[in-house]
Amino acid sequence: MNKKLPQRMCIVCRNMFDKKQLIRIVKNKDGQFFVDTTGKLAGRGAYVCKNRDCLERIKKSKMLNKTFKCEVPQNIYDEVLKYADN
């Protein structure tokens, strides 16, 4: 029996992907932000695909600030950009 893989939507391009193919950014209950490589950290999560265009757009338009409705530290945007597919 094949287990169905969880699907999540990229907040930039709005396409659905397998959860494992996406980068998850998490805001925990203390208001701290992390790039969640395990996909298991507690907190509010947002997903972005590894497409370079999406990752550059997320930084340029500060899309995480809109998603989390607060200021996201610049280092989180920089860290996300490192995951771009070359």
MOPAC internal coordinates of N, CA, C and O (Angstrom, degrees):
PM7 1SCF
backbone

  N    0.0000 0     0.00 0     0.00 0    0    0    0
  C    1.4543 1     0.00 0     0.00 0    1    0    0
  C    1.5254 1   110.10 1     0.00 0    2    1    0
  O    1.2310 1   121.44 1   -53.02 1    3    2    1
  N    1.3250 1   114.84 1   126.98 1    3    2    1
  C    1.4550 1   119.73 1   177.00 1    5    3    2
  C    1.5173 1   110.50 1   -86.99 1    6    5    3
  O    1.2310 1   121.58 1   -51.51 1    7    6    5
  N    1.3278 1   114.58 1   128.49 1    7    6    5
  C    1.4518 1   118.96 1   176.92 1    9    7    6
  C    1.5243 1   107.88 1   -84.26 1   10    9    7
  O    1.2310 1   120.23 1   -43.59 1   11   10    9
  N    1.3181 1   117.16 1   136.41 1   11   10    9
  C    1.4587 1   121.01 1  -179.13 1   13   11   10
  C    1.5274 1   108.97 1   -72.36 1   14   13   11
  O    1.2310 1   120.83 1   -49.82 1   15   14   13
  N    1.3446 1   116.02 1   130.18 1   15   14   13
  C    1.4622 1   120.57 1   179.49 1   17   15   14
  C    1.5212 1   109.90 1   -76.12 1   18   17   15
  O    1.2310 1   120.34 1   -42.69 1   19   18   17
  N    1.3422 1   116.96 1   137.31 1   19   18   17
  C    1.4593 1   118.95 1   179.16 1   21   19   18
  C    1.5282 1   111.05 1   -65.49 1   22   21   19
  O    1.2310 1   120.90 1   -42.11 1   23   22   21
  N    1.3238 1   115.89 1   137.89 1   23   22   21
  C    1.4587 1   121.54 1  -179.58 1   25   23   22
  C    1.5298 1   109.13 1  -107.79 1   26   25   23
  O    1.2310 1   120.77 1   -36.22 1   27   26   25
  N    1.3209 1   116.13 1   143.78 1   27   26   25
  C    1.4600 1   121.93 1   176.29 1   29   27   26
  C    1.5279 1   108.38 1  -135.92 1   30   29   27
  O    1.2310 1   121.09 1   -21.67 1   31   30   29
  N    1.3342 1   115.52 1   158.33 1   31   30   29
  C    1.4615 1   120.88 1  -178.10 1   33   31   30
  C    1.5250 1   110.67 1  -103.14 1   34   33   31
  O    1.2310 1   121.08 1   -45.41 1   35   34   33
  N    1.3220 1   115.53 1   134.59 1   35   34   33
  C    1.4678 1   121.56 1   173.47 1   37   35   34
  C    1.5295 1   107.36 1   -69.07 1   38   37   35
  O    1.2310 1   119.98 1   -49.15 1   39   38   37
  N    1.3385 1   117.65 1   130.85 1   39   38   37
  C    1.4641 1   120.39 1  -177.64 1   41   39   38
  C    1.5236 1   112.55 1   -71.96 1   42   41   39
  O    1.2310 1   120.00 1   167.82 1   43   42   41
  N    1.3437 1   117.61 1   -12.18 1   43   42   41
  C    1.4697 1   120.79 1  -179.56 1   45   43   42
  C    1.5199 1   111.18 1   -94.56 1   46   45   43
  O    1.2310 1   120.03 1   117.71 1   47   46   45
  N    1.3324 1   117.55 1   -62.29 1   47   46   45
  C    1.4717 1   120.83 1  -174.56 1   49   47   46
  C    1.5294 1   112.83 1   -88.58 1   50   49   47
  O    1.2310 1   120.18 1   169.68 1   51   50   49
  N    1.3498 1   117.27 1   -10.32 1   51   50   49
  C    1.4718 1   123.83 1   177.96 1   53   51   50
  C    1.5267 1   113.36 1    64.80 1   54   53   51
  O    1.2310 1   119.93 1  -160.53 1   55   54   53
  N    1.3292 1   117.73 1    19.47 1   55   54   53
  C    1.4657 1   121.29 1   176.37 1   57   55   54
  C    1.5191 1   109.46 1   -89.79 1   58   57   55
  O    1.2310 1   120.94 1   -29.26 1   59   58   57
  N    1.3362 1   115.80 1   150.74 1   59   58   57
  C    1.4598 1   121.38 1   178.47 1   61   59   58
  C    1.5308 1   109.79 1   -89.86 1   62   61   59
  O    1.2310 1   121.14 1   -41.56 1   63   62   61
  N    1.3275 1   115.42 1   138.44 1   63   62   61
  C    1.4632 1   122.20 1   178.69 1   65   63   62
  C    1.5198 1   108.31 1  -138.37 1   66   65   63
  O    1.2310 1   120.96 1   -17.11 1   67   66   65
  N    1.3388 1   115.78 1   162.89 1   67   66   65
  C    1.4568 1   119.51 1   168.90 1   69   67   66
  C    1.5198 1   107.50 1   -63.29 1   70   69   67
  O    1.2310 1   120.74 1   -39.28 1   71   70   69
  N    1.3082 1   116.20 1   140.72 1   71   70   69
  C    1.4666 1   121.47 1  -176.67 1   73   71   70
  C    1.5358 1   111.93 1   -52.46 1   74   73   71
  O    1.2310 1   120.60 1   141.31 1   75   74   73
  N    1.3327 1   116.46 1   -38.69 1   75   74   73
  C    1.4684 1   121.47 1  -177.17 1   77   75   74
  C    1.5339 1   113.06 1   -66.29 1   78   77   75
  O    1.2310 1   119.92 1   159.76 1   79   78   77
  N    1.3337 1   117.76 1   -20.24 1   79   78   77
  C    1.4612 1   121.38 1  -177.96 1   81   79   78
  C    1.5331 1   112.42 1   -84.76 1   82   81   79
  O    1.2310 1   120.46 1   173.47 1   83   82   81
  N    1.3241 1   116.72 1    -6.53 1   83   82   81
  C    1.4633 1   120.92 1  -173.35 1   85   83   82
  C    1.5179 1   112.29 1  -108.02 1   86   85   83
  O    1.2310 1   121.09 1   -18.75 1   87   86   85
  N    1.3291 1   115.52 1   161.25 1   87   86   85
  C    1.4630 1   122.18 1   173.35 1   89   87   86
  C    1.5196 1   106.23 1   -97.63 1   90   89   87
  O    1.2310 1   120.28 1   -48.97 1   91   90   89
  N    1.3221 1   117.07 1   131.03 1   91   90   89
  C    1.4695 1   121.23 1  -179.57 1   93   91   90
  C    1.5202 1   109.30 1  -106.99 1   94   93   91
  O    1.2310 1   121.17 1   -50.46 1   95   94   93
  N    1.3185 1   115.37 1   129.54 1   95   94   93
  C    1.4567 1   121.72 1   175.14 1   97   95   94
  C    1.5254 1   106.13 1  -110.15 1   98   97   95
  O    1.2310 1   120.68 1   -49.12 1   99   98   97
  N    1.3286 1   116.30 1   130.88 1   99   98   97
  C    1.4630 1   121.40 1  -172.80 1  101   99   98
  C    1.5193 1   110.85 1  -121.87 1  102  101   99
  O    1.2310 1   121.49 1   -40.88 1  103  102  101
  N    1.3360 1   114.75 1   139.12 1  103  102  101
  C    1.4679 1   121.54 1   169.42 1  105  103  102
  C    1.5229 1   106.42 1  -112.49 1  106  105  103
  O    1.2310 1   120.37 1   -61.96 1  107  106  105
  N    1.3325 1   116.89 1   118.04 1  107  106  105
  C    1.4731 1   119.12 1  -178.37 1  109  107  106
  C    1.5304 1   110.63 1   -84.44 1  110  109  107
  O    1.2310 1   120.39 1    -2.12 1  111  110  109
  N    1.3215 1   116.85 1   177.88 1  111  110  109
  C    1.4683 1   120.84 1  -174.87 1  113  111  110
  C    1.5311 1   112.97 1   -65.69 1  114  113  111
  O    1.2310 1   120.38 1   160.96 1  115  114  113
  N    1.3312 1   116.87 1   -19.04 1  115  114  113
  C    1.4658 1   120.89 1   177.09 1  117  115  114
  C    1.5248 1   112.61 1   -87.67 1  118  117  115
  O    1.2310 1   120.60 1  -178.70 1  119  118  117
  N    1.3440 1   116.46 1     1.30 1  119  118  117
  C    1.4610 1   120.25 1   178.48 1  121  119  118
  C    1.5203 1   114.27 1    84.37 1  122  121  119
  O    1.2310 1   120.08 1  -168.87 1  123  122  121
  N    1.3302 1   117.45 1    11.13 1  123  122  121
  C    1.4675 1   121.09 1   178.50 1  125  123  122
  C    1.5217 1   109.30 1   -89.53 1  126  125  123
  O    1.2310 1   121.01 1   -31.36 1  127  126  125
  N    1.3432 1   115.67 1   148.64 1  127  126  125
  C    1.4604 1   121.40 1  -179.39 1  129  127  126
  C    1.5213 1   110.75 1  -110.02 1  130  129  127
  O    1.2310 1   121.45 1   -35.52 1  131  130  129
  N    1.3378 1   114.83 1   144.48 1  131  130  129
  C    1.4620 1   121.32 1   178.05 1  133  131  130
  C    1.5175 1   109.28 1  -142.90 1  134  133  131
  O    1.2310 1   120.82 1   -29.98 1  135  134  133
  N    1.3406 1   116.04 1   150.02 1  135  134  133
  C    1.4598 1   120.09 1   166.66 1  137  135  134
  C    1.5198 1   104.61 1   -90.60 1  138  137  135
  O    1.2310 1   121.15 1   -64.96 1  139  138  137
  N    1.3319 1   115.41 1   115.04 1  139  138  137
  C    1.4620 1   122.36 1  -172.07 1  141  139  138
  C    1.5238 1   109.87 1   -92.08 1  142  141  139
  O    1.2310 1   120.36 1   -78.81 1  143  142  141
  N    1.3276 1   116.92 1   101.19 1  143  142  141
  C    1.4610 1   120.87 1   179.90 1  145  143  142
  C    1.5246 1   111.85 1   -79.65 1  146  145  143
  O    1.2310 1   119.96 1   159.65 1  147  146  145
  N    1.3423 1   117.69 1   -20.35 1  147  146  145
  C    1.4648 1   120.83 1  -178.31 1  149  147  146
  C    1.5241 1   111.70 1   -87.57 1  150  149  147
  O    1.2310 1   120.12 1   154.70 1  151  150  149
  N    1.3348 1   117.37 1   -25.30 1  151  150  149
  C    1.4552 1   121.01 1  -176.07 1  153  151  150
  C    1.5164 1   112.72 1    76.54 1  154  153  151
  O    1.2310 1   120.41 1  -166.78 1  155  154  153
  N    1.3385 1   116.82 1    13.22 1  155  154  153
  C    1.4558 1   120.35 1  -174.41 1  157  155  154
  C    1.5282 1   114.23 1  -121.82 1  158  157  155
  O    1.2310 1   119.91 1   177.54 1  159  158  157
  N    1.3395 1   117.77 1    -2.46 1  159  158  157
  C    1.4631 1   119.60 1  -178.82 1  161  159  158
  C    1.5209 1   110.64 1   -64.90 1  162  161  159
  O    1.2310 1   120.98 1   -36.05 1  163  162  161
  N    1.3373 1   115.74 1   143.95 1  163  162  161
  C    1.4644 1   120.87 1   179.07 1  165  163  162
  C    1.5194 1   109.84 1   -75.70 1  166  165  163
  O    1.2310 1   120.96 1   -36.84 1  167  166  165
  N    1.3075 1   115.77 1   143.16 1  167  166  165
  C    1.4595 1   120.20 1   176.09 1  169  167  166
  C    1.5088 1   112.00 1   132.39 1  170  169  167
  O    1.2310 1   121.33 1    -0.43 1  171  170  169
  N    1.3215 1   115.05 1   179.57 1  171  170  169
  C    1.4627 1   122.43 1   179.61 1  173  171  170
  C    1.5182 1   108.38 1   -76.60 1  174  173  171
  O    1.2310 1   120.49 1   -51.68 1  175  174  173
  N    1.3300 1   116.67 1   128.32 1  175  174  173
  C    1.4549 1   120.45 1  -176.46 1  177  175  174
  C    1.5110 1   113.15 1  -116.41 1  178  177  175
  O    1.2310 1   121.41 1   -29.11 1  179  178  177
  N    1.3234 1   114.91 1   150.89 1  179  178  177
  C    1.4656 1   122.12 1   172.04 1  181  179  178
  C    1.5178 1   106.68 1  -131.90 1  182  181  179
  O    1.2310 1   120.82 1   -34.41 1  183  182  181
  N    1.3252 1   116.03 1   145.59 1  183  182  181
  C    1.4597 1   120.69 1  -175.38 1  185  183  182
  C    1.5204 1   110.80 1  -117.58 1  186  185  183
  O    1.2310 1   121.32 1   -37.58 1  187  186  185
  N    1.3397 1   115.08 1   142.42 1  187  186  185
  C    1.4638 1   120.54 1   174.91 1  189  187  186
  C    1.5292 1   107.66 1  -138.00 1  190  189  187
  O    1.2310 1   120.74 1   -39.55 1  191  190  189
  N    1.3449 1   116.19 1   140.45 1  191  190  189
  C    1.4668 1   119.09 1   179.62 1  193  191  190
  C    1.5254 1   109.74 1   -75.74 1  194  193  191
  O    1.2310 1   120.62 1   -13.00 1  195  194  193
  N    1.3123 1   116.41 1   167.00 1  195  194  193
  C    1.4668 1   121.40 1  -174.91 1  197  195  194
  C    1.5209 1   113.09 1   -87.44 1  198  197  195
  O    1.2310 1   120.70 1  -167.38 1  199  198  197
  N    1.3230 1   116.26 1    12.62 1  199  198  197
  C    1.4593 1   121.86 1   176.90 1  201  199  198
  C    1.5336 1   108.79 1   -67.60 1  202  201  199
  O    1.2310 1   120.19 1   -51.69 1  203  202  201
  N    1.3217 1   117.25 1   128.31 1  203  202  201
  C    1.4631 1   121.35 1  -176.88 1  205  203  202
  C    1.5322 1   111.85 1   -55.44 1  206  205  203
  O    1.2310 1   119.97 1   139.10 1  207  206  205
  N    1.3330 1   117.67 1   -40.90 1  207  206  205
  C    1.4686 1   120.58 1  -179.96 1  209  207  206
  C    1.5287 1   111.17 1   -59.67 1  210  209  207
  O    1.2310 1   120.57 1   135.39 1  211  210  209
  N    1.3260 1   116.51 1   -44.61 1  211  210  209
  C    1.4661 1   120.44 1   179.69 1  213  211  210
  C    1.5255 1   111.19 1   -63.93 1  214  213  211
  O    1.2310 1   120.72 1   137.04 1  215  214  213
  N    1.3280 1   116.22 1   -42.96 1  215  214  213
  C    1.4648 1   119.92 1  -178.18 1  217  215  214
  C    1.5250 1   111.43 1   -67.39 1  218  217  215
  O    1.2310 1   120.38 1   144.16 1  219  218  217
  N    1.3355 1   116.88 1   -35.84 1  219  218  217
  C    1.4643 1   119.08 1   177.51 1  221  219  218
  C    1.5280 1   110.76 1   -72.07 1  222  221  219
  O    1.2310 1   120.71 1   142.17 1  223  222  221
  N    1.3254 1   116.25 1   -37.83 1  223  222  221
  C    1.4795 1   119.69 1   178.45 1  225  223  222
  C    1.5235 1   111.93 1   -66.53 1  226  225  223
  O    1.2310 1   120.68 1   143.84 1  227  226  225
  N    1.3355 1   116.31 1   -36.16 1  227  226  225
  C    1.4718 1   119.53 1  -179.45 1  229  227  226
  C    1.5284 1   110.02 1   -63.94 1  230  229  227
  O    1.2310 1   120.68 1   143.70 1  231  230  229
  N    1.3378 1   116.31 1   -36.30 1  231  230  229
  C    1.4671 1   120.18 1  -179.95 1  233  231  230
  C    1.5255 1   110.95 1   -77.04 1  234  233  231
  O    1.2310 1   120.83 1   134.49 1  235  234  233
  N    1.3368 1   116.02 1   -45.51 1  235  234  233
  C    1.4587 1   120.90 1  -176.62 1  237  235  234
  C    1.5321 1   112.11 1   -62.04 1  238  237  235
  O    1.2310 1   120.63 1   138.09 1  239  238  237
  N    1.3293 1   116.40 1   -41.91 1  239  238  237
  C    1.4632 1   120.01 1  -176.38 1  241  239  238
  C    1.5307 1   112.90 1   -95.53 1  242  241  239
  O    1.2310 1   120.67 1  -176.68 1  243  242  241
  N    1.3429 1   116.33 1     3.32 1  243  242  241
  C    1.4702 1   121.59 1  -178.29 1  245  243  242
  C    1.5336 1   110.80 1    50.22 1  246  245  243
  O    1.2310 1   121.23 1  -133.28 1  247  246  245
  N    1.3199 1   115.26 1    46.72 1  247  246  245
  C    1.4592 1   121.95 1  -174.93 1  249  247  246
  C    1.5349 1   113.42 1   -62.80 1  250  249  247
  O    1.2310 1   120.19 1   149.60 1  251  250  249
  N    1.3307 1   117.25 1   -30.40 1  251  250  249
  C    1.4689 1   119.52 1   179.26 1  253  251  250
  C    1.5294 1   110.99 1   -65.56 1  254  253  251
  O    1.2310 1   120.35 1   147.26 1  255  254  253
  N    1.3407 1   116.94 1   -32.74 1  255  254  253
  C    1.4701 1   119.76 1   177.12 1  257  255  254
  C    1.5256 1   109.94 1   -61.17 1  258  257  255
  O    1.2310 1   120.78 1   139.54 1  259  258  257
  N    1.3375 1   116.11 1   -40.46 1  259  258  257
  C    1.4708 1   120.16 1   179.37 1  261  259  258
  C    1.5283 1   110.22 1   -69.59 1  262  261  259
  O    1.2310 1   120.52 1   137.32 1  263  262  261
  N    1.3210 1   116.61 1   -42.68 1  263  262  261
  C    1.4657 1   120.67 1  -177.86 1  265  263  262
  C    1.5247 1   111.66 1   -63.44 1  266  265  263
  O    1.2310 1   120.40 1   134.39 1  267  266  265
  N    1.3293 1   116.83 1   -45.61 1  267  266  265
  C    1.4644 1   120.49 1  -176.90 1  269  267  266
  C    1.5262 1   113.13 1   -91.75 1  270  269  267
  O    1.2310 1   120.54 1   177.42 1  271  270  269
  N    1.3498 1   116.58 1    -2.58 1  271  270  269
  C    1.4646 1   122.81 1   179.33 1  273  271  270
  C    1.5249 1   112.88 1    55.43 1  274  273  271
  O    1.2310 1   120.92 1  -141.57 1  275  274  273
  N    1.3405 1   115.85 1    38.43 1  275  274  273
  C    1.4612 1   121.39 1   175.21 1  277  275  274
  C    1.5295 1   108.48 1  -164.23 1  278  277  275
  O    1.2310 1   120.54 1    -5.81 1  279  278  277
  N    1.3178 1   116.58 1   174.19 1  279  278  277
  C    1.4610 1   121.59 1  -178.29 1  281  279  278
  C    1.5300 1   110.36 1   -76.17 1  282  281  279
  O    1.2310 1   120.62 1   -56.11 1  283  282  281
  N    1.3314 1   116.42 1   123.89 1  283  282  281
  C    1.4648 1   121.72 1   177.32 1  285  283  282
  C    1.5242 1   107.37 1   -99.88 1  286  285  283
  O    1.2310 1   119.67 1   -49.76 1  287  286  285
  N    1.3427 1   118.23 1   130.24 1  287  286  285
  C    1.4680 1   120.64 1  -178.13 1  289  287  286
  C    1.5362 1   112.61 1   -57.25 1  290  289  287
  O    1.2310 1   121.03 1   -35.68 1  291  290  289
  N    1.3328 1   115.63 1   144.32 1  291  290  289
  C    1.4622 1   122.27 1  -178.34 1  293  291  290
  C    1.5320 1   111.74 1   -58.79 1  294  293  291
  O    1.2310 1   120.20 1   145.49 1  295  294  293
  N    1.3419 1   117.22 1   -34.51 1  295  294  293
  C    1.4656 1   119.51 1  -178.51 1  297  295  294
  C    1.5258 1   112.46 1   -63.39 1  298  297  295
  O    1.2310 1   119.68 1   153.35 1  299  298  297
  N    1.3410 1   118.22 1   -26.65 1  299  298  297
  C    1.4724 1   121.08 1   176.88 1  301  299  298
  C    1.5301 1   109.27 1   -68.42 1  302  301  299
  O    1.2310 1   120.53 1   135.97 1  303  302  301
  N    1.3412 1   116.59 1   -44.03 1  303  302  301
  C    1.4701 1   120.09 1   176.58 1  305  303  302
  C    1.5286 1   110.85 1   -60.27 1  306  305  303
  O    1.2310 1   120.51 1   137.59 1  307  306  305
  N    1.3375 1   116.63 1   -42.41 1  307  306  305
  C    1.4709 1   120.83 1   179.23 1  309  307  306
  C    1.5211 1   110.96 1   -63.51 1  310  309  307
  O    1.2310 1   120.66 1   137.96 1  311  310  309
  N    1.3305 1   116.34 1   -42.04 1  311  310  309
  C    1.4652 1   121.15 1  -179.39 1  313  311  310
  C    1.5307 1   111.00 1   -65.14 1  314  313  311
  O    1.2310 1   120.35 1   139.35 1  315  314  313
  N    1.3310 1   116.93 1   -40.65 1  315  314  313
  C    1.4760 1   121.55 1   178.48 1  317  315  314
  C    1.5201 1   110.51 1   -62.03 1  318  317  315
  O    1.2310 1   120.43 1   139.87 1  319  318  317
  N    1.3260 1   116.79 1   -40.13 1  319  318  317
  C    1.4658 1   121.44 1  -177.65 1  321  319  318
  C    1.5353 1   112.37 1   -63.42 1  322  321  319
  O    1.2310 1   120.30 1   154.59 1  323  322  321
  N    1.3404 1   117.04 1   -25.41 1  323  322  321
  C    1.4774 1   121.30 1   178.51 1  325  323  322
  C    1.5255 1   112.25 1   -64.70 1  326  325  323
  O    1.2310 1   120.16 1   159.07 1  327  326  325
  N    1.3345 1   117.29 1   -20.93 1  327  326  325
  C    1.4639 1   121.15 1  -176.21 1  329  327  326
  C    1.5253 1   113.25 1   -87.11 1  330  329  327
  O    1.2310 1   120.44 1  -176.99 1  331  330  329
  N    1.3333 1   116.76 1     3.01 1  331  330  329
  C    1.4781 1   120.09 1  -176.86 1  333  331  330
  C    1.5247 1   110.99 1   -60.17 1  334  333  331
  O    1.2310 1   121.13 1   -42.86 1  335  334  333
  N    1.3341 1   115.45 1   137.14 1  335  334  333
  C    1.4632 1   120.38 1   172.74 1  337  335  334
  C    1.5326 1   107.75 1   -69.11 1  338  337  335
  O    1.2310 1   120.97 1   -47.98 1  339  338  337
  N    1.3037 1   115.74 1   132.02 1  339  338  337
  C    1.4739 1   118.61 1   179.78 1  341  339  338
  C    1.4970 1   111.04 1   -91.85 1  342  341  339
  O    1.2310 1   120.10 1   180.00 1  343  342  341

